[in-house]
Amino acid sequence: MRPLGQNPTEAKLQDMINEVDADGNGTIDFPKFLKVKDTDSEEEIREAFCVLDKDGNGYTSAAELHHGMTNLGENLTDDKVDAMIREADIDGDSQVNYEEFVQMMAAK
């Protein structure tokens, strides 16, 4: 896990093993590992979306995206933020919901 940039505690590792170890042998083979990795990625994507969705309404507006990216050290112009919203906004409501955010992240 460390080569993948993760540093879980022993307890977290054991929890991950227990979660996907259907046969109870105490080990994780590659298919089981992929299941753990996918779950972790989903959690990280949800956490990232929640950081951007400041008001918790389930959508990220251009203002929220701009604020979040600025807090991450990205100095984006309003035009760039608007372009990012347009790229991710599938339903055309000028904001990004969680499903659109997931699709945008999966495309990267």
N, C-alpha and C positions, 0 to 999 in steps of 0.2 A: 504494500500500500504506500510506503514511503516514496518509492520511485514515481508514484503517480501524484505526488504532492500532498498526500494525506498523512496525518500523524495521529491515528486513533489510539485511545488508551487500550490497555489489555481488556478491560471490561467491555468497551465498545466493540473490539474485535470479536470477543466471545458472543456478544449479542448478535453481531452480523452473521457469525457462523451458525448460531442456533436458529436464526431467522430463515436461512436457506438450506439447512442441512436436513432435508426430508428423510434421508435414510438413517440418520442418527449416528453416522460413523465418525463424527467429530472433525471431518475434513471438508474442504471446499475444492471441488474440481472446477475446471474452466467454465462450464455452463453455469454452475452455482456462483462463481466469481462474477460473471457478467450480470447476473441478477442483482447482486449486491451493488455493483458499480452503477447500474441503471437506476436503482432506488436512490442511491446517494445523489446522482445527477438530478433526479427529479426534485429532491429536497433542496438542492442548491439553487435550482431554477426558481422554485417557489419562494425561497428566501430572497433571491435577487428581485423578483417581482414585488414582493412585499416592501422591500426597501424603496423601490421606485414609486409604489402606490401609497404616497404619504397620507392621503386622507382615508385610505382603506375602503374606497367605494368599488373596488374591483376593476378599476381602469387606471391606466397611466396616461395623463395628459401631456402635452408638449411642455408645459411649465414644470410638471413633476419630473419628466425625463431630463429636462435641462438642469434642474436643481440636483437631481441624483447624480448625473454625470459630472457636474461641477464638483460635488463632494468627493467624487472618485478621482479628481485631478484632471478631468477632461475639459478643455476649454473649447466648447462648441458654439458656433454661431447659431442664431435662431433659425437661419435657413437650413443648416445641417440637421438640427433637431427636428424641424418640420419634415425634412426628407426622410429621416429615420422613422417618424410616425407614419408617413405615407407608405413607406416600404412594408411596414409590419401590419398596417391597418387593413385587414381583409374585408370587414363589413362596411367600411367607408364612413364611420362615425367620428373620425378625426381624433380618436384615442385608441389605446392598445389595451385589450382585455387579456386575461391570463392565457387563454387558448392561443391567441395571436402571438403573445410573447413566447410561448413554448415553441410554436412553429418557427418563429424568427430565430430562436436560439438553436433549434435543430438544424436549420439551414446553414449555420456557420460551420 
